[in-house]
Amino acid sequence: MNQLTDKGQVFIQEVIRSGLEIFQVSENNGVLSFIFRVVAKPGSKKETLFLDSEGRLVIALSAKPVGGEANKALLKILGKSLGISTSKIILEKGIKSKIKQFRVSFAFTDHKGQDYYLKKWNESFK
């Protein structure tokens, strides 16, 4: 974490403090990037998002795991919940598994600064 800007360090520390396990943190040319695990629960009646005791994000979603529909729905839920464009979220591992690894990448801007992202992340993990 020593190669991160001050804003990047503060953001990562807050995300870790929220209980989410993150790894492979980097910041290049102002773009902050890291990986976290998601436990998908497709075919659920109600869509919910919470952290489990192992620091993984659990997402219950109504989409069925057929033809990649659940993975597409996970991307949309993550993007909306975290305030990040789905083009900046990559499913790195677990295409056919309930336990997945996602990489997110984003930059702090005047419009979407550190406070914006921290608020979105904190709201998502309640």
DRENLODO-591776 format. One record per residue (C-alpha): x negated, y, z negated; residue number from 1. Coordinates in Angstrom, 3 decimals, m for minus. Example, Ala and Ser with C-alpha at 12.3 -4.5 7.8 and 13.67 -1.06 7.14 Angstrom:
<sites>
{x = m12.300 | y = m4.500 | z = m7.800 | num = 1}
{x = m13.670 | y = m1.060 | z = m7.140 | num = 2}
</sites>
This chain:
<sites>
{x = 0.000 | y = 0.000 | z = 0.000 | num = 1}
{x = m2.998 | y = 2.323 | z = m0.157 | num = 2}
{x = m2.652 | y = 3.210 | z = 3.563 | num = 3}
{x = 0.847 | y = 4.632 | z = 3.132 | num = 4}
{x = 1.722 | y = 8.303 | z = 3.024 | num = 5}
{x = 3.024 | y = 9.666 | z = m0.272 | num = 6}
{x = 6.610 | y = 9.462 | z = 1.018 | num = 7}
{x = 6.044 | y = 5.895 | z = 2.191 | num = 8}
{x = 4.581 | y = 4.862 | z = m1.171 | num = 9}
{x = 7.455 | y = 6.416 | z = m3.128 | num = 10}
{x = 10.034 | y = 4.793 | z = m0.862 | num = 11}
{x = 8.442 | y = 1.332 | z = m1.120 | num = 12}
{x = 8.113 | y = 1.631 | z = m4.907 | num = 13}
{x = 11.813 | y = 2.522 | z = m5.181 | num = 14}
{x = 12.873 | y = m0.367 | z = m2.952 | num = 15}
{x = 10.785 | y = m2.771 | z = m5.042 | num = 16}
{x = 12.238 | y = m1.285 | z = m8.222 | num = 17}
{x = 15.739 | y = m2.001 | z = m6.867 | num = 18}
{x = 14.825 | y = m5.695 | z = m6.928 | num = 19}
{x = 14.293 | y = m6.424 | z = m3.229 | num = 20}
{x = 11.215 | y = m8.529 | z = m2.484 | num = 21}
{x = 9.361 | y = m6.985 | z = 0.442 | num = 22}
{x = 6.102 | y = m7.889 | z = 2.116 | num = 23}
{x = 3.826 | y = m7.031 | z = 5.036 | num = 24}
{x = 4.264 | y = m3.319 | z = 4.384 | num = 25}
{x = 2.570 | y = m0.990 | z = 6.841 | num = 26}
{x = 2.775 | y = 2.548 | z = 8.124 | num = 27}
{x = 1.433 | y = 3.514 | z = 11.543 | num = 28}
{x = 1.883 | y = 6.865 | z = 13.268 | num = 29}
{x = 4.523 | y = 7.864 | z = 10.718 | num = 30}
{x = 6.577 | y = 4.663 | z = 11.141 | num = 31}
{x = 7.132 | y = 2.674 | z = 7.944 | num = 32}
{x = 7.599 | y = m1.068 | z = 8.443 | num = 33}
{x = 8.183 | y = m4.050 | z = 6.141 | num = 34}
{x = 9.764 | y = m7.489 | z = 5.972 | num = 35}
{x = 12.441 | y = m8.778 | z = 3.606 | num = 36}
{x = 14.487 | y = m11.957 | z = 3.315 | num = 37}
{x = 18.203 | y = m12.280 | z = 3.867 | num = 38}
{x = 20.449 | y = m15.159 | z = 2.875 | num = 39}
{x = 23.297 | y = m15.287 | z = 5.388 | num = 40}
{x = 26.705 | y = m16.633 | z = 4.418 | num = 41}
{x = 28.598 | y = m16.748 | z = 7.709 | num = 42}
{x = 32.299 | y = m17.539 | z = 7.895 | num = 43}
{x = 33.092 | y = m15.695 | z = 4.632 | num = 44}
{x = 36.499 | y = m14.179 | z = 4.037 | num = 45}
{x = 35.048 | y = m10.938 | z = 2.681 | num = 46}
{x = 31.910 | y = m9.132 | z = 3.831 | num = 47}
{x = 29.607 | y = m8.344 | z = 0.902 | num = 48}
{x = 25.989 | y = m7.407 | z = 0.366 | num = 49}
{x = 24.009 | y = m7.979 | z = m2.863 | num = 50}
{x = 20.602 | y = m8.996 | z = m4.201 | num = 51}
{x = 20.103 | y = m12.476 | z = m5.612 | num = 52}
{x = 17.813 | y = m13.365 | z = m8.527 | num = 53}
{x = 14.952 | y = m14.166 | z = m6.119 | num = 54}
{x = 14.889 | y = m10.668 | z = m4.599 | num = 55}
{x = 16.638 | y = m11.678 | z = m1.392 | num = 56}
{x = 19.454 | y = m9.728 | z = 0.174 | num = 57}
{x = 22.583 | y = m11.892 | z = 0.383 | num = 58}
{x = 25.050 | y = m10.975 | z = 3.116 | num = 59}
{x = 28.427 | y = m12.657 | z = 3.311 | num = 60}
{x = 29.925 | y = m12.027 | z = 6.736 | num = 61}
{x = 33.042 | y = m13.126 | z = 8.562 | num = 62}
{x = 31.280 | y = m13.974 | z = 11.849 | num = 63}
{x = 30.775 | y = m17.653 | z = 12.564 | num = 64}
{x = 27.299 | y = m19.093 | z = 13.250 | num = 65}
{x = 28.173 | y = m19.922 | z = 16.853 | num = 66}
{x = 26.300 | y = m18.595 | z = 19.870 | num = 67}
{x = 24.275 | y = m16.136 | z = 17.788 | num = 68}
{x = 27.376 | y = m14.211 | z = 16.700 | num = 69}
{x = 26.432 | y = m14.304 | z = 13.013 | num = 70}
{x = 22.922 | y = m12.998 | z = 13.763 | num = 71}
{x = 24.359 | y = m10.139 | z = 15.836 | num = 72}
{x = 26.781 | y = m9.317 | z = 13.022 | num = 73}
{x = 23.926 | y = m9.368 | z = 10.478 | num = 74}
{x = 22.025 | y = m6.805 | z = 12.544 | num = 75}
{x = 25.067 | y = m4.521 | z = 12.665 | num = 76}
{x = 25.711 | y = m4.856 | z = 8.927 | num = 77}
{x = 22.063 | y = m4.165 | z = 8.089 | num = 78}
{x = 21.898 | y = m1.194 | z = 10.433 | num = 79}
{x = 25.049 | y = 0.381 | z = 9.050 | num = 80}
{x = 24.245 | y = m0.358 | z = 5.414 | num = 81}
{x = 20.640 | y = 0.800 | z = 5.543 | num = 82}
{x = 21.047 | y = 3.732 | z = 7.918 | num = 83}
{x = 18.674 | y = 2.238 | z = 10.479 | num = 84}
{x = 19.317 | y = 1.723 | z = 14.186 | num = 85}
{x = 19.717 | y = m1.966 | z = 15.043 | num = 86}
{x = 16.935 | y = m1.496 | z = 17.594 | num = 87}
{x = 14.592 | y = m0.934 | z = 14.619 | num = 88}
{x = 15.586 | y = m4.215 | z = 12.919 | num = 89}
{x = 13.985 | y = m7.434 | z = 14.123 | num = 90}
{x = 14.937 | y = m10.956 | z = 13.132 | num = 91}
{x = 11.476 | y = m12.494 | z = 12.786 | num = 92}
{x = 12.302 | y = m15.920 | z = 11.334 | num = 93}
{x = 15.376 | y = m18.027 | z = 10.741 | num = 94}
{x = 17.409 | y = m17.714 | z = 13.917 | num = 95}
{x = 19.236 | y = m20.967 | z = 13.093 | num = 96}
{x = 18.731 | y = m20.901 | z = 9.329 | num = 97}
{x = 20.753 | y = m19.317 | z = 6.528 | num = 98}
{x = 17.533 | y = m17.842 | z = 5.129 | num = 99}
{x = 16.158 | y = m15.229 | z = 7.493 | num = 100}
{x = 13.325 | y = m12.720 | z = 7.589 | num = 101}
{x = 13.949 | y = m9.280 | z = 8.997 | num = 102}
{x = 11.443 | y = m6.551 | z = 9.774 | num = 103}
{x = 12.666 | y = m2.973 | z = 9.614 | num = 104}
{x = 10.771 | y = m0.005 | z = 11.029 | num = 105}
{x = 11.720 | y = 3.631 | z = 10.718 | num = 106}
{x = 10.273 | y = 7.110 | z = 10.364 | num = 107}
{x = 11.187 | y = 9.861 | z = 7.946 | num = 108}
{x = 12.480 | y = 12.870 | z = 9.879 | num = 109}
{x = 14.003 | y = 16.244 | z = 9.012 | num = 110}
{x = 17.461 | y = 14.750 | z = 9.606 | num = 111}
{x = 16.840 | y = 11.379 | z = 7.924 | num = 112}
{x = 14.246 | y = 11.905 | z = 5.246 | num = 113}
{x = 13.091 | y = 9.851 | z = 2.313 | num = 114}
{x = 16.129 | y = 10.844 | z = 0.204 | num = 115}
{x = 18.560 | y = 9.747 | z = 2.934 | num = 116}
{x = 17.037 | y = 6.266 | z = 3.209 | num = 117}
{x = 16.698 | y = 5.817 | z = m0.561 | num = 118}
{x = 20.362 | y = 6.715 | z = m1.003 | num = 119}
{x = 21.431 | y = 4.228 | z = 1.687 | num = 120}
{x = 19.256 | y = 1.428 | z = 0.231 | num = 121}
{x = 20.450 | y = 2.076 | z = m3.325 | num = 122}
{x = 24.107 | y = 2.127 | z = m2.236 | num = 123}
{x = 23.621 | y = m1.152 | z = m0.368 | num = 124}
{x = 22.174 | y = m3.026 | z = m3.342 | num = 125}
{x = 24.875 | y = m2.208 | z = m5.885 | num = 126}
</sites>
